[in-house]
Amino acid sequence: MSADPTGPAGFGDRLAAALVERAPLCVGVDPSASLLARWGLSDDGDGVAAFGRAVLDAVEGLVAVVKPQSAFFERHGSAGVAVLEELCRDARSRGLLVLLDVKRGDIGSTSQAYAQAYLNADSPFAVDAITATPYLGVASLAPMFEAAQASGRGVFVLARSSNPEGERIQDARVGGAGADVSDVVAHVLAEVGAVNAAAPGAALGAIGVVFGATCETENYDLLAFGGPILAPGLGAQGATVDDIAKRFAGYEDRVLPSVSRAVLGSGPDVAAMRATASELAAACRKALARG
C-alpha cells in the first residue's frame, strides 16, 4: 500500500463509505498505565507498542475507525511518540481510518504547524483526521481546515462534551440580541457548517464535530452543518447503543459512536477484544439501520 492511502475522495466521503462497508464504530487505542498493568505489559514504549498491535489485530476489518489518544503515548517521551507514529502507519496499512485524538487548537503559525504535523500527505504523522478544540475561535483552526480539505483529510471540532466541567462554557450564551443569541455549541456548529458549505463537492463535509453520546441533541441541528459526528461515550462513560439510536435519530448516515474501555477491558486476549468489538459493532449497525 502507498504511504498515503487517502485516494481521490475527501475524508467525509471515505468515512461515509467505511461506515457502510464496515461497522459504524470507532475504537480508542488508550494505553493508560492502569490498562497496561491489567494486561501484564510494561509501562514503557515496548508495552505501549504491544498494546497497540493487539488492539489493531482485534479490530482490523471490523470497524471503520481507530482513535489513538495521543496523551497516553506522549507520556513516554520520544519512545512513546515513535510508537504512536508507527501505530498510525500500521493502522492505515490495514485499511483502518485513523482519527488521532490530539485536541489541538492555537492561532496563526502555530495552528499552521499543527496542520503540517498531522494533515499533510508527506508528514511522518499523517493521519486521516484529528480532533481540535475551538476555544481560541473556530476561525483560528482555518489552517487545519484548509490542510485537511486540500489533502483529503478531516478535522473533528469539539462542540459538546460529556464531562460536567464543560457545561458552563458550552452552555454560555454568545451573539447579539433576540434570535441571534445562541449557546457555544450552536455557535460552533454554525461556524463549522460555514466551512463545509464553502467547500462543496462532497456528500459529507470533511469538517466534523465531537458531540458526546451521553448528551442530549434535541436543541441542535446536527444535519445542517454538513459533516460527520464523532459521538464518544459508549460503554464505560454511560451511553448505550439505544441512547445513540435515540439521540442521533435522523443522523444515522454520519454518526460515529466511539468506545474505548468497554473493548480494551476485554484484553489482552485479542479474540476476546474482537468478540466484544464485534458485538458492539453489530448492535450499532442495527441501531443505525445499517443492515
C-alpha positions as CSV (number, residue, x, y, z in Angstrom):
1,M,0.0,0.0,0.0
2,S,1.2,3.5,-0.7
3,A,2.3,5.8,2.1
4,D,-0.7,8.0,1.6
5,P,-3.8,5.8,1.1
6,T,-6.3,8.7,1.2
7,G,-7.1,8.3,-2.5
8,P,-9.0,10.9,-4.6
9,A,-12.1,11.1,-2.3
10,G,-12.4,13.6,0.5
11,F,-12.4,12.5,4.1
12,G,-16.2,12.8,4.5
13,D,-16.8,10.5,1.6
14,R,-14.2,8.0,2.7
15,L,-15.7,7.9,6.2
16,A,-19.2,7.5,4.8
17,A,-18.1,4.6,2.8
18,A,-16.3,3.0,5.7
19,L,-19.4,3.3,7.9
20,V,-21.3,1.2,5.3
21,E,-18.5,-1.2,4.4
22,R,-17.5,-2.0,8.0
23,A,-19.2,-1.1,11.3
24,P,-20.2,2.4,12.3
25,L,-17.9,2.2,15.3
26,C,-14.7,3.9,16.4
27,V,-12.4,2.1,18.9
28,G,-10.0,4.0,21.0
29,V,-6.4,3.0,21.5
30,D,-5.7,4.2,25.0
31,P,-2.7,2.6,26.7
32,S,-3.2,4.0,30.1
33,A,-1.0,2.9,33.0
34,S,-3.9,1.0,34.6
35,L,-4.7,-0.9,31.4
36,L,-1.1,-1.8,30.7
37,A,-0.8,-3.2,34.3
38,R,-4.1,-5.2,33.8
39,W,-2.7,-6.6,30.6
40,G,0.6,-7.5,32.2
41,L,2.5,-5.2,30.0
42,S,5.4,-2.9,31.0
43,D,4.5,0.8,31.3
44,D,7.0,1.9,28.6
45,G,7.4,2.2,24.9
46,D,7.6,-1.6,24.4
47,G,4.5,-2.2,26.4
48,V,2.6,0.6,24.6
49,A,3.7,-0.9,21.2
50,A,2.4,-4.4,22.2
51,F,-0.8,-2.9,23.4
52,G,-1.4,-1.0,20.2
53,R,-0.7,-4.0,18.0
54,A,-3.1,-6.2,19.9
55,V,-5.9,-3.6,19.5
56,L,-5.3,-3.3,15.8
57,D,-5.3,-7.1,15.5
58,A,-8.6,-7.2,17.3
59,V,-10.5,-4.6,15.2
60,E,-8.8,-5.0,11.7
61,G,-11.5,-5.4,9.0
62,L,-14.3,-4.9,11.6
63,V,-14.7,-1.3,12.5
64,A,-14.4,1.9,10.5
65,V,-12.0,3.9,12.6
66,V,-9.4,3.7,15.3
67,K,-8.7,6.6,17.6
68,P,-5.3,6.6,19.3
69,Q,-5.3,9.1,22.3
70,S,-2.0,10.9,21.8
71,A,-1.5,11.7,25.5
72,F,-1.1,8.1,26.5
73,F,1.8,7.8,24.1
74,E,3.3,11.3,24.7
75,R,3.8,10.5,28.4
76,H,6.6,8.1,27.4
77,G,8.5,10.9,25.6
78,S,10.3,10.2,22.4
79,A,9.8,6.5,22.7
80,G,6.1,6.8,23.0
81,V,5.8,9.3,20.2
82,A,7.8,6.9,17.9
83,V,5.4,4.1,18.8
84,L,2.4,6.3,18.0
85,E,3.9,7.3,14.6
86,E,4.4,3.6,13.8
87,L,0.9,2.6,15.1
88,C,-0.7,5.2,12.9
89,R,1.1,3.9,9.8
90,D,0.3,0.3,10.7
91,A,-3.4,1.0,11.2
92,R,-3.7,2.8,7.9
93,S,-1.8,0.0,6.1
94,R,-4.5,-2.4,7.5
95,G,-7.3,-0.3,5.9
96,L,-8.4,1.4,9.1
97,L,-9.1,5.1,9.1
98,V,-7.0,6.8,11.8
99,L,-8.5,9.6,13.9
100,L,-5.8,11.0,16.1
101,D,-7.2,12.4,19.3
102,V,-4.9,15.3,20.0
103,K,-7.4,18.2,20.6
104,R,-5.1,20.8,19.1
105,G,-6.0,24.4,19.0
106,D,-4.0,27.6,18.5
107,I,-3.6,30.6,16.3
108,G,-1.5,31.8,13.3
109,S,1.7,30.0,12.6
110,T,1.2,27.5,15.4
111,S,-2.1,26.4,14.0
112,Q,-0.4,26.1,10.6
113,A,2.3,23.9,12.2
114,Y,-0.2,21.6,13.7
115,A,-1.8,21.3,10.3
116,Q,1.6,20.4,8.8
117,A,2.3,17.9,11.5
118,Y,-0.9,15.8,11.0
119,L,-2.7,16.8,7.9
120,N,-0.1,16.9,5.1
121,A,0.4,13.9,2.9
122,D,4.2,14.0,3.4
123,S,4.2,14.3,7.2
124,P,5.6,11.4,9.2
125,F,2.5,11.7,11.4
126,A,-0.1,11.9,8.5
127,V,-3.4,10.5,9.7
128,D,-6.9,10.6,8.3
129,A,-8.3,13.1,10.8
130,I,-7.6,14.8,14.1
131,T,-9.6,16.3,16.9
132,A,-9.4,20.1,17.6
133,T,-10.6,22.5,20.2
134,P,-12.2,25.7,19.1
135,Y,-11.9,27.9,22.2
136,L,-9.5,30.3,20.6
137,G,-12.2,30.8,18.0
138,V,-13.3,28.4,15.3
139,A,-11.7,30.6,12.7
140,S,-8.3,30.1,14.4
141,L,-8.5,26.5,13.1
142,A,-8.6,27.7,9.5
143,P,-5.1,26.4,8.7
144,M,-6.1,22.9,9.8
145,F,-9.3,23.1,7.8
146,E,-7.5,24.2,4.7
147,A,-4.8,21.5,5.0
148,A,-7.4,18.8,5.7
149,Q,-9.6,19.7,2.7
150,A,-6.5,20.0,0.4
151,S,-5.2,16.6,1.3
152,G,-8.4,14.6,1.7
153,R,-8.3,14.5,5.5
154,G,-10.6,15.7,8.2
155,V,-10.9,17.6,11.5
156,F,-13.4,17.0,14.3
157,V,-14.1,20.2,16.3
158,L,-15.2,19.8,19.9
159,A,-18.8,21.0,20.2
160,R,-20.4,19.2,23.1
161,S,-18.5,17.1,25.6
162,S,-20.0,14.8,28.3
163,N,-17.8,15.9,31.2
164,P,-19.7,18.1,33.7
165,E,-16.9,20.6,33.8
166,G,-17.6,21.6,30.2
167,E,-21.2,22.6,30.7
168,R,-20.7,26.1,31.9
169,I,-18.6,27.0,28.9
170,Q,-20.6,25.1,26.3
171,D,-23.9,26.4,27.6
172,A,-22.7,30.0,27.7
173,R,-24.7,32.4,25.5
174,V,-23.0,34.1,22.6
175,G,-24.0,36.5,19.8
176,G,-26.3,39.5,19.7
177,A,-29.8,40.1,20.9
178,G,-33.0,38.1,20.4
179,A,-32.9,35.4,17.8
180,D,-29.2,36.0,17.2
181,V,-28.4,34.6,20.7
182,S,-27.2,31.0,20.8
183,D,-25.0,28.9,23.1
184,V,-21.4,28.0,22.4
185,V,-22.4,24.6,21.0
186,A,-24.8,26.1,18.4
187,H,-22.2,28.7,17.5
188,V,-19.5,26.0,16.8
189,L,-22.0,24.1,14.7
190,A,-22.8,27.2,12.7
191,E,-19.1,28.1,12.2
192,V,-18.2,24.5,11.1
193,G,-21.2,24.5,8.8
194,A,-19.9,27.6,7.1
195,V,-16.6,26.0,6.5
196,N,-18.2,22.9,5.0
197,A,-20.5,25.0,2.8
198,A,-17.6,26.9,1.4
199,A,-16.0,23.6,0.1
200,P,-18.8,21.9,-1.9
201,G,-18.4,18.7,-3.8
202,A,-18.6,16.1,-1.1
203,A,-21.8,14.4,0.1
204,L,-20.4,14.7,3.6
205,G,-18.1,17.5,4.6
206,A,-14.5,17.0,5.8
207,I,-15.0,19.0,9.0
208,G,-17.0,17.2,11.7
209,V,-17.8,17.8,15.3
210,V,-17.4,16.0,18.6
211,F,-20.8,15.6,20.3
212,G,-20.9,13.3,23.3
213,A,-23.1,10.3,23.2
214,T,-24.3,11.0,26.7
215,C,-25.5,14.5,25.8
216,E,-29.0,15.4,24.6
217,T,-29.2,16.5,21.0
218,E,-32.8,17.8,20.7
219,N,-31.8,21.5,20.8
220,Y,-29.4,21.3,18.0
221,D,-29.5,20.7,14.2
222,L,-26.8,18.1,13.6
223,L,-27.6,17.8,9.9
224,A,-27.2,21.5,8.8
225,F,-23.5,21.8,9.5
226,G,-22.9,19.1,6.8
227,G,-20.2,17.0,8.4
228,P,-19.7,13.8,10.4
229,I,-20.4,13.4,14.1
230,L,-17.9,11.7,16.5
231,A,-20.0,10.5,19.4
232,P,-17.7,9.4,22.3
233,G,-19.1,7.9,25.5
234,L,-20.4,4.5,24.5
235,G,-19.8,1.9,27.3
236,A,-17.9,3.0,30.4
237,Q,-18.9,6.6,30.1
238,G,-22.6,5.6,30.4
239,A,-24.1,5.8,26.9
240,T,-25.8,2.7,25.5
241,V,-26.4,1.8,21.9
242,D,-30.1,2.6,22.5
243,D,-29.1,6.1,23.6
244,I,-27.2,6.6,20.4
245,A,-30.1,5.4,18.3
246,K,-32.4,7.8,20.1
247,R,-30.1,10.9,20.4
248,F,-28.8,10.7,16.8
249,A,-32.1,9.7,15.1
250,G,-32.0,11.4,11.7
251,Y,-28.2,11.5,11.6
252,E,-27.6,7.7,11.1
253,D,-25.5,8.1,8.0
254,R,-23.0,10.4,9.6
255,V,-22.7,9.5,13.3
256,L,-19.6,7.6,14.5
257,P,-20.1,6.1,18.0
258,S,-16.8,5.8,19.9
259,V,-15.8,3.2,22.5
260,S,-12.6,2.5,24.4
261,R,-12.7,0.9,27.8
262,A,-15.6,-1.4,27.0
263,V,-13.4,-3.1,24.3
264,L,-10.0,-2.6,25.8
265,G,-11.1,-4.1,29.1
266,S,-11.6,-7.4,27.4
267,G,-7.8,-7.5,26.6
268,P,-5.1,-8.7,26.5
269,D,-6.8,-11.6,24.7
270,V,-7.2,-10.5,21.1
271,A,-10.1,-12.9,20.4
272,A,-12.0,-11.6,23.5
273,M,-11.5,-8.0,22.4
274,R,-12.6,-8.8,18.9
275,A,-15.7,-10.6,20.2
276,T,-16.6,-7.5,22.3
277,A,-16.0,-5.2,19.4
278,S,-18.0,-7.4,17.1
279,E,-21.0,-7.4,19.4
280,L,-20.9,-3.7,19.8
281,A,-20.4,-3.2,16.0
282,A,-23.4,-5.4,15.2
283,A,-25.5,-3.5,17.8
284,C,-24.5,-0.1,16.3
285,R,-25.2,-1.3,12.8
286,K,-28.6,-2.4,13.7
287,A,-29.4,0.7,15.8
288,L,-28.2,2.9,13.0
289,A,-30.2,0.9,10.4
290,R,-27.1,-0.5,8.6
291,G,-28.4,-4.0,8.0
